Protein backbone atom coordinates (compact mmCIF):
# COMPACT_ATOMS: atom_id res chain seq x y z
CA UNK A 1 0.00 0.00 0.00
CA UNK A 2 1.46 3.35 -0.99
CA UNK A 3 0.84 6.34 1.29
CA UNK A 4 1.65 9.97 0.55
CA UNK A 5 3.63 12.22 2.88
CA UNK A 6 2.20 15.65 3.71
CA UNK A 7 3.68 18.68 5.45
CA UNK A 8 2.48 19.20 9.03
CA UNK A 9 4.20 22.21 10.60
CA UNK A 10 7.94 21.50 10.39
CA UNK A 11 7.32 17.76 10.16
CA UNK A 12 6.01 15.26 7.67
CA UNK A 13 2.85 13.25 8.27
CA UNK A 14 1.27 10.10 6.88
CA UNK A 15 -2.43 9.32 7.08
CA UNK A 16 -3.20 5.74 7.99
CA UNK A 17 -6.19 4.25 6.21
CA UNK A 18 -8.95 3.19 8.59
CA UNK A 19 -8.44 -0.48 7.62
CA UNK A 20 -4.82 -0.33 8.86
CA UNK A 21 -5.79 1.42 12.08
CA UNK A 22 -8.55 -1.09 12.79
CA UNK A 23 -6.32 -4.07 12.03
CA UNK A 24 -3.72 -2.74 14.48
CA UNK A 25 -6.37 -1.95 17.10
CA UNK A 26 -5.65 1.78 16.99
CA UNK A 27 -8.05 4.60 17.78
CA UNK A 28 -7.75 8.38 17.69
CA UNK A 29 -5.43 9.59 20.43
CA UNK A 30 -3.50 6.29 20.71
CA UNK A 31 0.28 6.36 20.67
CA UNK A 32 2.56 4.38 18.36
CA UNK A 33 6.28 3.73 18.59
CA UNK A 34 8.32 4.35 15.45
CA UNK A 35 11.54 2.53 14.68
CA UNK A 36 13.85 2.96 11.70
CA UNK A 37 15.68 -0.25 10.82
CA UNK A 38 19.29 -0.27 9.60
CA UNK A 39 18.06 -0.74 6.02
CA UNK A 40 15.81 2.32 6.22
CA UNK A 41 12.44 0.67 6.84
CA UNK A 42 10.01 2.44 9.15
CA UNK A 43 8.23 0.19 11.62
CA UNK A 44 5.20 1.45 13.58
CA UNK A 45 4.06 -0.49 16.65
CA UNK A 46 1.11 0.36 18.90
CA UNK A 47 2.46 1.55 22.25
CA UNK A 48 0.78 -0.40 25.00
CA UNK A 49 0.92 0.80 28.58
CA UNK A 50 2.15 -1.72 31.13
CA UNK A 51 -0.64 -2.81 33.48
CA UNK A 52 1.17 -4.17 36.52
CA UNK A 53 -1.98 -5.51 38.22
CA UNK A 54 -3.05 -7.44 35.10
CA UNK A 55 0.48 -8.79 34.67
CA UNK A 56 0.66 -10.03 38.27
CA UNK A 57 -2.76 -11.64 37.94
CA UNK A 58 -1.66 -13.44 34.76
CA UNK A 59 1.58 -14.63 36.39
CA UNK A 60 -0.34 -15.86 39.43
CA UNK A 61 -2.74 -17.89 37.25
CA UNK A 62 0.17 -19.30 35.27
CA UNK A 63 2.04 -20.29 38.42
CA UNK A 64 -1.06 -21.97 39.85
CA UNK A 65 -1.41 -24.05 36.69
CA UNK A 66 2.16 -25.36 36.86
CA UNK A 67 2.68 -28.81 38.35
CA UNK A 68 4.59 -29.03 41.59
CA UNK A 69 7.86 -30.88 41.09
CA UNK A 70 10.96 -31.42 43.15
CA UNK A 71 13.33 -28.52 43.16
CA UNK A 72 16.85 -28.71 41.79
CA UNK A 73 18.26 -28.52 45.31
CA UNK A 74 16.12 -31.46 46.43
CA UNK A 75 17.27 -33.46 43.40
CA UNK A 76 20.92 -32.67 44.18
CA UNK A 77 20.50 -33.73 47.81
CA UNK A 78 19.18 -37.12 46.68
CA UNK A 79 22.29 -37.75 44.57
CA UNK A 80 25.46 -39.14 46.02
CA UNK A 81 27.69 -36.27 44.95
CA UNK A 82 25.89 -33.69 47.10
ZAKOLVO-723647 format. One record per atom (N, C-alpha, C): residue number from 1; atom name; x, y, z. Coordinates in nm, 3 decimals. Example, Ala and Ser with C-alpha at 12.3 -4.5 7.8 and 13.67 -1.06 7.14 Angstrom:
BEGIN
+-----+----+---------+---------+---------+
|   k |  a |      px |      py |      pz |
+-----+----+---------+---------+---------+
|   1 |  N |   1.319 |  -0.569 |   0.780 |
|   1 | CA |   1.230 |  -0.450 |   0.780 |
|   1 |  C |   1.320 |  -0.330 |   0.780 |
|   2 |  N |   1.285 |  -0.225 |   0.708 |
|   2 | CA |   1.367 |  -0.106 |   0.714 |
|   2 |  C |   1.290 |   0.003 |   0.787 |
+-----+----+---------+---------+---------+
//
This chain:
BEGIN
+-----+----+---------+---------+---------+
|   k |  a |      px |      py |      pz |
+-----+----+---------+---------+---------+
|   1 |  N |   0.085 |  -0.117 |   0.000 |
|   1 | CA |   0.000 |   0.000 |   0.000 |
|   1 |  C |   0.090 |   0.124 |   0.000 |
|   2 |  N |   0.067 |   0.212 |  -0.091 |
|   2 | CA |   0.146 |   0.335 |  -0.099 |
|   2 |  C |   0.070 |   0.447 |  -0.029 |
|   3 |  N |   0.141 |   0.521 |   0.056 |
|   3 | CA |   0.084 |   0.634 |   0.129 |
|   3 |  C |   0.164 |   0.759 |   0.095 |
|   4 |  N |   0.099 |   0.872 |   0.092 |
|   4 | CA |   0.165 |   0.997 |   0.055 |
|   4 |  C |   0.200 |   1.077 |   0.180 |
|   5 |  N |   0.320 |   1.134 |   0.180 |
|   5 | CA |   0.363 |   1.222 |   0.288 |
|   5 |  C |   0.305 |   1.361 |   0.267 |
|   6 |  N |   0.271 |   1.428 |   0.378 |
|   6 | CA |   0.220 |   1.565 |   0.371 |
|   6 |  C |   0.292 |   1.648 |   0.476 |
|   7 |  N |   0.303 |   1.775 |   0.452 |
|   7 | CA |   0.368 |   1.868 |   0.545 |
|   7 |  C |   0.273 |   1.895 |   0.662 |
|   8 |  N |   0.326 |   1.890 |   0.783 |
|   8 | CA |   0.248 |   1.920 |   0.903 |
|   8 |  C |   0.339 |   2.001 |   0.995 |
|   9 |  N |   0.328 |   2.133 |   0.988 |
|   9 | CA |   0.420 |   2.221 |   1.060 |
|   9 |  C |   0.559 |   2.205 |   1.001 |
|  10 |  N |   0.657 |   2.175 |   1.086 |
|  10 | CA |   0.794 |   2.150 |   1.039 |
|  10 |  C |   0.820 |   2.002 |   1.017 |
|  11 |  N |   0.717 |   1.921 |   1.028 |
|  11 | CA |   0.732 |   1.776 |   1.016 |
|  11 |  C |   0.660 |   1.724 |   0.893 |
|  12 |  N |   0.675 |   1.595 |   0.871 |
|  12 | CA |   0.601 |   1.526 |   0.767 |
|  12 |  C |   0.503 |   1.431 |   0.834 |
|  13 |  N |   0.388 |   1.411 |   0.771 |
|  13 | CA |   0.285 |   1.325 |   0.827 |
|  13 |  C |   0.236 |   1.225 |   0.723 |
|  14 |  N |   0.188 |   1.112 |   0.772 |
|  14 | CA |   0.127 |   1.010 |   0.688 |
|  14 |  C |  -0.010 |   0.978 |   0.747 |
|  15 |  N |  -0.110 |   0.973 |   0.663 |
|  15 | CA |  -0.243 |   0.932 |   0.708 |
|  15 |  C |  -0.253 |   0.781 |   0.696 |
|  16 |  N |  -0.298 |   0.718 |   0.802 |
|  16 | CA |  -0.320 |   0.574 |   0.799 |
|  16 |  C |  -0.463 |   0.546 |   0.756 |
|  17 |  N |  -0.483 |   0.461 |   0.658 |
|  17 | CA |  -0.619 |   0.425 |   0.621 |
|  17 |  C |  -0.689 |   0.356 |   0.738 |
|  18 |  N |  -0.818 |   0.372 |   0.746 |
|  18 | CA |  -0.895 |   0.319 |   0.859 |
|  18 |  C |  -0.879 |   0.167 |   0.870 |
|  19 |  N |  -0.862 |   0.097 |   0.757 |
|  19 | CA |  -0.844 |  -0.048 |   0.762 |
|  19 |  C |  -0.716 |  -0.085 |   0.838 |
|  20 |  N |  -0.609 |  -0.008 |   0.816 |
|  20 | CA |  -0.482 |  -0.033 |   0.886 |
|  20 |  C |  -0.497 |  -0.005 |   1.035 |
|  21 |  N |  -0.560 |   0.106 |   1.068 |
|  21 | CA |  -0.579 |   0.142 |   1.208 |
|  21 |  C |  -0.663 |   0.037 |   1.281 |
|  22 |  N |  -0.770 |  -0.008 |   1.217 |
|  22 | CA |  -0.855 |  -0.109 |   1.279 |
|  22 |  C |  -0.781 |  -0.241 |   1.297 |
|  23 |  N |  -0.706 |  -0.281 |   1.195 |
|  23 | CA |  -0.632 |  -0.407 |   1.203 |
|  23 |  C |  -0.529 |  -0.405 |   1.315 |
|  24 |  N |  -0.471 |  -0.287 |   1.342 |
|  24 | CA |  -0.372 |  -0.274 |   1.448 |
|  24 |  C |  -0.436 |  -0.245 |   1.583 |
|  25 |  N |  -0.568 |  -0.226 |   1.585 |
|  25 | CA |  -0.637 |  -0.195 |   1.710 |
|  25 |  C |  -0.614 |  -0.053 |   1.758 |
|  26 |  N |  -0.592 |   0.038 |   1.664 |
|  26 | CA |  -0.565 |   0.178 |   1.699 |
|  26 |  C |  -0.691 |   0.262 |   1.692 |
|  27 |  N |  -0.697 |   0.362 |   1.780 |
|  27 | CA |  -0.805 |   0.460 |   1.778 |
|  27 |  C |  -0.743 |   0.599 |   1.787 |
|  28 |  N |  -0.823 |   0.700 |   1.761 |
|  28 | CA |  -0.775 |   0.838 |   1.769 |
|  28 |  C |  -0.722 |   0.864 |   1.909 |
|  29 |  N |  -0.605 |   0.926 |   1.915 |
|  29 | CA |  -0.543 |   0.959 |   2.043 |
|  29 |  C |  -0.446 |   0.854 |   2.093 |
|  30 |  N |  -0.444 |   0.733 |   2.031 |
|  30 | CA |  -0.350 |   0.629 |   2.071 |
|  30 |  C |  -0.208 |   0.671 |   2.033 |
|  31 |  N |  -0.112 |   0.608 |   2.093 |
|  31 | CA |   0.028 |   0.636 |   2.067 |
|  31 |  C |   0.091 |   0.516 |   1.997 |
|  32 |  N |   0.180 |   0.544 |   1.903 |
|  32 | CA |   0.256 |   0.438 |   1.836 |
|  32 |  C |   0.404 |   0.466 |   1.855 |
|  33 |  N |   0.483 |   0.359 |   1.852 |
|  33 | CA |   0.628 |   0.373 |   1.859 |
|  33 |  C |   0.683 |   0.354 |   1.719 |
|  34 |  N |   0.772 |   0.443 |   1.678 |
|  34 | CA |   0.832 |   0.435 |   1.545 |
|  34 |  C |   0.977 |   0.391 |   1.558 |
|  35 |  N |   1.018 |   0.303 |   1.469 |
|  35 | CA |   1.154 |   0.253 |   1.468 |
|  35 |  C |   1.203 |   0.251 |   1.324 |
|  36 |  N |   1.323 |   0.300 |   1.302 |
|  36 | CA |   1.385 |   0.296 |   1.170 |
|  36 |  C |   1.490 |   0.186 |   1.173 |
|  37 |  N |   1.475 |   0.087 |   1.085 |
|  37 | CA |   1.568 |  -0.025 |   1.082 |
|  37 |  C |   1.697 |   0.018 |   1.011 |
|  38 |  N |   1.803 |  -0.061 |   1.026 |
|  38 | CA |   1.929 |  -0.027 |   0.960 |
|  38 |  C |   1.919 |  -0.016 |   0.808 |
|  39 |  N |   1.819 |  -0.081 |   0.747 |
|  39 | CA |   1.806 |  -0.074 |   0.602 |
|  39 |  C |   1.707 |   0.035 |   0.559 |
|  40 |  N |   1.664 |   0.118 |   0.655 |
|  40 | CA |   1.581 |   0.232 |   0.622 |
|  40 |  C |   1.431 |   0.209 |   0.626 |
|  41 |  N |   1.388 |   0.092 |   0.672 |
|  41 | CA |   1.244 |   0.067 |   0.684 |
|  41 |  C |   1.190 |   0.136 |   0.809 |
|  42 |  N |   1.067 |   0.181 |   0.801 |
|  42 | CA |   1.001 |   0.244 |   0.915 |
|  42 |  C |   0.899 |   0.146 |   0.970 |
|  43 |  N |   0.912 |   0.116 |   1.098 |
|  43 | CA |   0.823 |   0.019 |   1.162 |
|  43 |  C |   0.742 |   0.092 |   1.269 |
|  44 |  N |   0.609 |   0.084 |   1.259 |
|  44 | CA |   0.520 |   0.145 |   1.358 |
|  44 |  C |   0.458 |   0.034 |   1.441 |
|  45 |  N |   0.463 |   0.049 |   1.573 |
|  45 | CA |   0.406 |  -0.049 |   1.665 |
|  45 |  C |   0.317 |   0.022 |   1.765 |
|  46 |  N |   0.196 |  -0.027 |   1.788 |
|  46 | CA |   0.111 |   0.036 |   1.890 |
|  46 |  C |   0.181 |   0.033 |   2.026 |
|  47 |  N |   0.184 |   0.146 |   2.093 |
|  47 | CA |   0.246 |   0.155 |   2.225 |
|  47 |  C |   0.142 |   0.115 |   2.329 |
|  48 |  N |   0.170 |   0.009 |   2.398 |
|  48 | CA |   0.078 |  -0.040 |   2.500 |
|  48 |  C |   0.134 |  -0.003 |   2.637 |
|  49 |  N |   0.048 |   0.047 |   2.723 |
|  49 | CA |   0.092 |   0.080 |   2.858 |
|  49 |  C |   0.101 |  -0.049 |   2.938 |
|  50 |  N |   0.194 |  -0.053 |   3.031 |
|  50 | CA |   0.215 |  -0.172 |   3.113 |
|  50 |  C |   0.118 |  -0.169 |   3.230 |
|  51 |  N |   0.032 |  -0.269 |   3.239 |
|  51 | CA |  -0.064 |  -0.281 |   3.348 |
|  51 |  C |  -0.010 |  -0.382 |   3.448 |
|  52 |  N |   0.051 |  -0.331 |   3.555 |
|  52 | CA |   0.117 |  -0.417 |   3.652 |
|  52 |  C |   0.019 |  -0.513 |   3.718 |
|  53 |  N |  -0.100 |  -0.466 |   3.755 |
|  53 | CA |  -0.198 |  -0.551 |   3.822 |
|  53 |  C |  -0.240 |  -0.667 |   3.732 |
|  54 |  N |  -0.266 |  -0.639 |   3.604 |
|  54 | CA |  -0.305 |  -0.744 |   3.510 |
|  54 |  C |  -0.191 |  -0.843 |   3.489 |
|  55 |  N |  -0.068 |  -0.792 |   3.484 |
|  55 | CA |   0.048 |  -0.879 |   3.467 |
|  55 |  C |   0.063 |  -0.973 |   3.585 |
|  56 |  N |   0.052 |  -0.920 |   3.707 |
|  56 | CA |   0.066 |  -1.003 |   3.827 |
|  56 |  C |  -0.045 |  -1.107 |   3.836 |
|  57 |  N |  -0.164 |  -1.070 |   3.794 |
|  57 | CA |  -0.276 |  -1.164 |   3.794 |
|  57 |  C |  -0.249 |  -1.278 |   3.696 |
|  58 |  N |  -0.198 |  -1.242 |   3.576 |
|  58 | CA |  -0.166 |  -1.344 |   3.476 |
|  58 |  C |  -0.055 |  -1.437 |   3.524 |
|  59 |  N |   0.047 |  -1.382 |   3.588 |
|  59 | CA |   0.158 |  -1.463 |   3.639 |
|  59 |  C |   0.108 |  -1.556 |   3.750 |
|  60 |  N |   0.021 |  -1.505 |   3.834 |
|  60 | CA |  -0.034 |  -1.586 |   3.943 |
|  60 |  C |  -0.114 |  -1.705 |   3.888 |
|  61 |  N |  -0.197 |  -1.679 |   3.786 |
|  61 | CA |  -0.274 |  -1.789 |   3.725 |
|  61 |  C |  -0.181 |  -1.890 |   3.659 |
|  62 |  N |  -0.077 |  -1.841 |   3.593 |
|  62 | CA |   0.017 |  -1.930 |   3.527 |
|  62 |  C |   0.089 |  -2.017 |   3.630 |
|  63 |  N |   0.132 |  -1.955 |   3.738 |
|  63 | CA |   0.204 |  -2.029 |   3.842 |
|  63 |  C |   0.115 |  -2.135 |   3.905 |
|  64 |  N |  -0.013 |  -2.102 |   3.925 |
|  64 | CA |  -0.106 |  -2.197 |   3.985 |
|  64 |  C |  -0.131 |  -2.316 |   3.893 |
|  65 |  N |  -0.117 |  -2.296 |   3.763 |
|  65 | CA |  -0.141 |  -2.405 |   3.669 |
|  65 |  C |  -0.020 |  -2.495 |   3.650 |
|  66 |  N |   0.095 |  -2.455 |   3.702 |
|  66 | CA |   0.216 |  -2.536 |   3.686 |
|  66 |  C |   0.217 |  -2.650 |   3.785 |
|  67 |  N |   0.262 |  -2.768 |   3.742 |
|  67 | CA |   0.268 |  -2.881 |   3.835 |
|  67 |  C |   0.379 |  -2.862 |   3.936 |
|  68 |  N |   0.356 |  -2.910 |   4.055 |
|  68 | CA |   0.459 |  -2.903 |   4.159 |
|  68 |  C |   0.557 |  -3.018 |   4.138 |
|  69 |  N |   0.683 |  -2.987 |   4.128 |
|  69 | CA |   0.786 |  -3.088 |   4.109 |
|  69 |  C |   0.894 |  -3.066 |   4.214 |
|  70 |  N |   0.986 |  -3.159 |   4.221 |
|  70 | CA |   1.096 |  -3.142 |   4.315 |
|  70 |  C |   1.188 |  -3.032 |   4.264 |
|  71 |  N |   1.244 |  -2.960 |   4.355 |
|  71 | CA |   1.333 |  -2.852 |   4.316 |
|  71 |  C |   1.469 |  -2.908 |   4.280 |
|  72 |  N |   1.549 |  -2.828 |   4.217 |
|  72 | CA |   1.685 |  -2.871 |   4.179 |
|  72 |  C |   1.766 |  -2.904 |   4.303 |
|  73 |  N |   1.751 |  -2.826 |   4.407 |
|  73 | CA |   1.826 |  -2.852 |   4.531 |
|  73 |  C |   1.786 |  -2.986 |   4.589 |
|  74 |  N |   1.656 |  -3.017 |   4.591 |
|  74 | CA |   1.612 |  -3.146 |   4.643 |
|  74 |  C |   1.668 |  -3.261 |   4.560 |
|  75 |  N |   1.672 |  -3.243 |   4.427 |
|  75 | CA |   1.727 |  -3.346 |   4.340 |
|  75 |  C |   1.876 |  -3.366 |   4.368 |
|  76 |  N |   1.949 |  -3.257 |   4.390 |
|  76 | CA |   2.092 |  -3.267 |   4.418 |
|  76 |  C |   2.116 |  -3.337 |   4.551 |
|  77 |  N |   2.032 |  -3.309 |   4.649 |
|  77 | CA |   2.050 |  -3.373 |   4.781 |
|  77 |  C |   2.027 |  -3.523 |   4.774 |
|  78 |  N |   1.945 |  -3.568 |   4.680 |
|  78 | CA |   1.918 |  -3.712 |   4.668 |
|  78 |  C |   2.033 |  -3.785 |   4.598 |
|  79 |  N |   2.116 |  -3.713 |   4.526 |
|  79 | CA |   2.229 |  -3.775 |   4.457 |
|  79 |  C |   2.345 |  -3.792 |   4.553 |
|  80 |  N |   2.433 |  -3.884 |   4.517 |
|  80 | CA |   2.546 |  -3.914 |   4.602 |
|  80 |  C |   2.650 |  -3.803 |   4.608 |
|  81 |  N |   2.661 |  -3.727 |   4.502 |
|  81 | CA |   2.769 |  -3.627 |   4.495 |
|  81 |  C |   2.738 |  -3.500 |   4.572 |
|  82 |  N |   2.623 |  -3.491 |   4.638 |
|  82 | CA |   2.589 |  -3.369 |   4.710 |
|  82 |  C |   2.669 |  -3.357 |   4.835 |
+-----+----+---------+---------+---------+
//
